[in-house]
Amino acid sequence: MQTTLKSSVTFIGVGLHSGAPVEMTVHAASAGHGIWFRRSDVTAVDAMVPARWDAVNPTPLCTKIENADGTVVSTIEHIMAALVGCGVSNALIEINGAEVPIMDGSSAEFVRGLLGKGVLTLSYDGWALRILKTVEVQTDTGWARFEPARSLSIDFAIDFEDAAIGSQSKSLNMANGTFVRELCNSRTFCRNSDVEAMYAQGLAKGGTLENAVVVDGDRVLSPGGLRHSDEAVRHKMLDALGDLSLAGAPILGRYTGARAGHTMTNALLRALFADPTAYEIVECDASINANLPGAGVTRSEIPAAH
Ligand SMILES: [Zn+2]
């Protein structure tokens, strides 16, 4: 069934890259609405931006969407992962700036906020996107692939020089709250050696050791260390779930990413939608509904605050 939020929830913070203070409120929306952002600070042109794969303006380090008037919202991946992970399929997200607040660098505060309000089931059937054949994209640095499967699973592998990250891989079926239990509190991360380069590009202005895990060689510079020994690959899976939600319907299939990122996951969605024989849209029956990422997630699974 389609869903939305029982009541609105507000998040206040700063943008990771812009450093700008921002307030964001997730409102309920009717069946068939999907997920849209509305820039409340934009009045002269169209302020509505769809959270959809074909609105993505590929950019390094985050997922940015843009409408035909050039209105943008960036770093949407962590709230998008929280919405799909909590089973919210319709929402209007009002935001008074161009970048989603980074909160603690993970999706945990969004999940706490959404589940705290509760998910409302609407009396309309939902639709899912079933992968029918293998679709793959690759670059010199990595690759990403879809394969047929009964429900969504995410496999991810990363490989970093810094020993504090190193080589990590993980595979999880996303059915029944796996995101909330296993992934939602894993934070974004970066190498200390990349921080100066990001500053030079005008990025990471809102980054701190509290909202990003910063590593230097074999050391974790962020106070308190890691939340999971493999927090980095878990965060990449969180990002992948958020980026995959831009398909516009839950995906029934296996996603594998190797040294992939936001741009590559979006390229994979574009490759999928370019081949009409690679997928089909199916009405969600009871067995599909029971295996969606947000199925069965309740307030009892709200992650503890760190
Ligand atoms: Zn991320």
Residues whose N, C-alpha, C, O or C-beta is under 5 A from the ligand:
A	BS01	ZN	T188 H235 D239
